[in-house]
Amino acid sequence: MNAEFKTIEKRINRDASWPLLKRIAELKQRYIKQNFIYRDLADIEITTDRKSPDLIVEAILEKYDEI
C-alpha cells in the first residue's frame, strides 16, 4: 500500500494520542526514507490516496487476480 505523506498525516491527526504527532518533521523524514525502501522491494503497489476502503479492497483483489 502506498499513500502520500499528506494522506498519512491526515489519518493520524484523527488520533491525538499519537506520540509522533508532536514530531511531524521527524515522521516525514522517516516516511521518505522508508517509503523509498518499501517501493523498491514491493512486487505490487496500490495507492490509497483519496480512496475509500471499498475501493482499496477492489484494487487489492484486481492485483491478486493478476498474479
C-alpha positions, 0 to 999 in steps of 0.5 A: 500500500502506498499513500502520500505523506499528506494522506498519512498525516491526515489519518493520524491527526484523527488520533491525538494520542499519537506520540509522533504527532508532536514530531511531524518533521521527524515522521516525514523524514522517516516516511521518505526514507522508508517509503523509498525502501518499501517501493523498491522491494514491493512486487505490487503497489496500490495507492490509497490516496483519496480512496475509500476502503471499498475501493482499496479492497477492489484494487487489492483483489484486481492485483491478486487476480493478476498474479 
